[in-house]
């Protein structure tokens, strides 16, 4: 299943199952630990869903992203570094900006340290 925040109809966390049925998370037999969880930018602050200990988060970054937004997104993983991990994904434009900030000749050499330097320069 997929867990997401339904902003339009219910204003609550919902689960969509394999058959397309949507039910409130607390009424679903599918728990967040066993689902793909989607957080949008607004729901990153303060959301505390219990994710599996081996969860992997894909964090998308864009131009002008600041440290606070990145930290809020990464902070959804309460066991980050203790089994949970993140993959940071950005457009070619964003990768180029990071490369310029880090003075890299090749954007393929970008590391998490470079991303952190870049978001700090945007903050």
Beta strands, then each sheet from edge to edge (+ up, - down):
strand 1: 2-6
strand 2: 12-16
strand 3: 22-24
strand 4: 36-37
strand 5: 56-61
strand 6: 85-90
sheet 1: 3+ 2- 1+ 4+
sheet 2: 5+ 6+
end
